[in-house]
């Protein structure tokens, strides 16, 4: 009889211990491009648990609310995130910008840096317009590297050139606004905060960042929403339900 009591106590304590274990599931993406990142190191600084993302950016790690997760990768800026809950979520890392210098081998076999490679090239046959090498700046593998060919700015009058520049700036602005709207849609924000219904809608509208904030180098979506959620909790229940009104 006594032996059965000990067995019961052991099973109870074991079940209780497992009940105390918590895990966090998440996906790590590259900031702004939303490309899933493989082989990113994640460490729980409170529990000393470590793991890595798989080829789809997915990871699972032992954690609890209040823990600090450190993210690092060879080509990305390290970041640390405070967990406010264990809801599945997305994390974003900003890439480290590198510029490779052009190396030229002279007649003596010595390598020298070609500083002229970093200057704008001028073509006198086309009204001294600037030339720029075409670079890889679009798509999921955009890294700014030269991809061959020369992009030549054909001469135009000042007004035409200014109008084209304004259209380009407006198009870029609209593209960023669309990204912000997607990031701060109710469907995406509810992945990060335990809000639903009118509170969720009010939160998403109230804390949608401006373009300058969203495009800054140190912007981290998960961290930004976490900080905003702390401010949101300071509001009264009535204020949380109000939809903010923005002027023109």
C-alpha positions in Angstrom: 0.0 0.0 0.0 2.8 2.4 0.9 4.5 1.6 -2.3 1.4 2.5 -4.3 1.3 5.9 -2.5 4.9 6.6 -3.4 4.2 5.7 -7.1 1.1 8.0 -7.1 3.1 10.9 -5.6 5.9 10.4 -8.2 3.5 10.4 -11.1 1.7 13.5 -9.8 5.0 15.4 -9.3 6.2 14.3 -12.8 3.0 15.5 -14.4 3.1 18.8 -12.5 6.7 19.3 -13.7 5.8 18.7 -17.3 2.8 21.1 -16.8 5.2 23.8 -15.9 7.2 23.4 -19.1 6.4 26.0 -21.7 7.5 26.4 -25.3 7.4 29.2 -27.8 7.0 28.6 -31.5 7.9 31.3 -34.0 9.2 32.1 -37.4 12.2 34.5 -38.1 12.0 36.7 -41.2 14.3 39.3 -42.8 13.0 42.8 -42.1 11.0 44.4 -44.9 11.5 41.5 -47.4 9.6 39.0 -45.2 12.0 36.2 -46.4 12.2 33.3 -44.0 15.7 32.9 -42.4 17.4 29.6 -41.8 20.2 28.8 -39.3 19.4 31.8 -37.1 20.6 31.2 -33.5 18.0 31.8 -30.7 19.0 31.7 -27.0 16.7 32.1 -24.0 18.9 34.3 -21.8 16.9 33.4 -18.7 16.8 29.7 -19.1 19.9 29.2 -21.2 18.0 27.2 -23.8 19.3 27.4 -27.3 18.0 26.4 -30.8 18.2 27.3 -34.5 15.7 28.0 -37.2 15.0 25.4 -39.8 15.1 26.1 -43.6 11.6 27.7 -43.3 12.7 30.0 -40.5 10.6 28.0 -37.9 11.8 27.3 -34.4 10.6 26.0 -31.0 12.3 26.9 -27.7 11.6 26.5 -24.0 10.4 29.9 -22.6 7.9 31.7 -20.5 6.5 35.2 -20.3 9.1 37.7 -19.1 12.0 35.8 -20.7 14.5 37.5 -23.0 15.3 35.9 -26.4 18.5 36.7 -28.2 18.6 36.3 -32.0 21.8 36.3 -34.0 23.0 35.3 -37.5 26.1 35.8 -39.5 24.6 38.3 -41.9 22.1 39.9 -39.6 22.1 42.4 -36.8 21.7 40.7 -33.4 18.4 41.5 -31.5 16.9 40.8 -28.2 13.1 40.5 -27.6 11.1 40.5 -24.3 8.3 37.9 -24.3 5.0 39.3 -23.0 3.2 36.0 -23.8 3.8 32.6 -25.5 1.6 33.1 -28.5 3.1 32.0 -31.8 4.7 35.0 -33.5 7.0 36.3 -36.2 10.4 37.9 -35.5 12.3 40.1 -37.9 16.1 40.7 -38.2 17.7 43.5 -40.2 20.5 42.5 -42.6 24.1 43.9 -42.0 25.1 46.1 -44.9 28.4 45.4 -46.5 30.1 47.1 -49.4 32.9 45.3 -51.2 35.7 47.4 -52.6 36.8 46.8 -56.2 40.4 45.4 -56.4 42.6 46.0 -59.4 45.8 44.0 -60.0 48.5 46.2 -61.6 51.4 45.2 -63.8 53.6 44.3 -60.9 51.0 41.9 -59.6 50.1 44.1 -56.6 46.5 44.6 -55.6 45.2 48.1 -55.2 41.8 49.5 -54.3 40.1 51.3 -57.2 38.7 54.3 -55.5 37.2 55.6 -58.8 34.7 52.7 -58.7 32.9 54.6 -56.0 32.5 57.8 -58.0 29.6 58.6 -60.3 30.5 58.0 -63.9 29.8 60.8 -66.4 29.2 60.3 -70.1 30.0 63.5 -72.1 28.2 62.1 -75.2 24.9 62.3 -73.3 25.0 65.8 -71.9 27.2 64.8 -69.0 24.4 62.6 -67.5 25.4 60.3 -64.7 25.7 56.5 -65.2 25.2 53.9 -62.6 25.8 50.2 -62.7 22.6 48.2 -62.4 22.4 46.6 -59.0 20.4 43.8 -57.5 17.9 45.8 -55.4 14.6 43.9 -56.1 13.3 40.5 -55.0 14.0 38.3 -52.1 17.7 38.1 -52.7 18.3 41.8 -53.1 21.7 42.6 -51.7 22.8 45.7 -53.6 25.4 43.9 -55.6 26.3 44.8 -59.2 24.4 42.5 -61.6 25.9 43.8 -64.9 25.1 46.4 -67.5 24.9 50.1 -67.2 21.8 52.1 -66.4 22.2 55.4 -68.3 20.1 58.4 -67.5 19.1 59.9 -70.8 19.1 63.7 -70.9 15.8 65.5 -70.3 14.8 69.0 -69.2 14.6 69.9 -65.5 10.8 69.9 -65.3 10.5 66.4 -66.8 13.3 65.1 -64.6 11.6 66.6 -61.5 8.2 65.2 -62.4 9.7 61.8 -62.9 11.4 62.0 -59.5 8.1 63.0 -57.8 6.3 60.1 -59.4 9.0 57.7 -58.2 8.9 59.1 -54.7 5.1 58.9 -54.6 5.2 55.3 -55.8 7.7 54.4 -53.2 5.6 56.1 -50.5 2.5 54.2 -51.6 4.4 51.0 -51.5 5.6 51.6 -47.9 2.1 52.6 -46.8 0.8 49.3 -48.2 3.4 47.4 -46.2 2.5 49.3 -43.0 -1.2 48.5 -43.6 -0.4 44.8 -44.1 1.8 44.7 -41.0 -0.8 46.4 -38.8 -3.9 44.7 -40.1 -6.1 43.2 -37.4 -5.2 39.7 -38.7 -1.5 40.3 -38.4 -1.5 42.2 -35.1 -3.5 39.6 -33.3 -0.6 37.2 -33.7 1.4 39.4 -31.2 -1.2 40.7 -28.7 -4.1 39.0 -26.8 -6.7 41.4 -28.1 -9.8 40.7 -30.1 -12.7 42.6 -31.6 -13.0 46.4 -31.2 -10.0 46.5 -28.9 -7.8 44.8 -31.5 -9.0 47.2 -34.2 -8.5 50.2 -32.1 -5.0 49.1 -31.1 -4.0 48.4 -34.8 -5.2 51.9 -35.9 -3.8 53.8 -32.8 -0.3 52.4 -33.1 0.3 52.0 -36.8 3.7 53.7 -37.3 4.5 56.5 -39.7 6.8 56.0 -42.7 9.9 57.4 -41.0 9.5 55.0 -38.0 8.6 52.0 -40.1 11.6 52.4 -42.4 14.2 53.2 -39.8 17.1 50.8 -39.6 16.4 49.8 -36.0 12.7 49.2 -36.4 11.6 45.7 -35.1 8.0 44.8 -35.6 7.6 42.5 -32.6 9.5 44.8 -30.2 7.5 47.8 -31.5 4.1 46.1 -31.0 5.2 44.8 -27.5 6.1 48.4 -26.4 2.8 49.7 -27.8 0.8 47.0 -26.0 2.3 48.1 -22.7 1.1 51.6 -23.4 -2.3 50.4 -24.5 -2.8 48.6 -21.2 -2.4 51.9 -19.4 -5.5 53.2 -21.1 -9.0 52.9 -19.4 -11.3 50.2 -20.8 -13.4 52.9 -22.4 -10.3 54.5 -24.1 -9.2 51.1 -25.5 -12.4 50.8 -27.4 -12.2 54.2 -29.0 -11.1 54.3 -32.7 -8.5 57.2 -33.0 -9.4 59.9 -35.5 -6.5 61.3 -37.6 -6.4 64.7 -39.3 -5.3 65.3 -42.8 
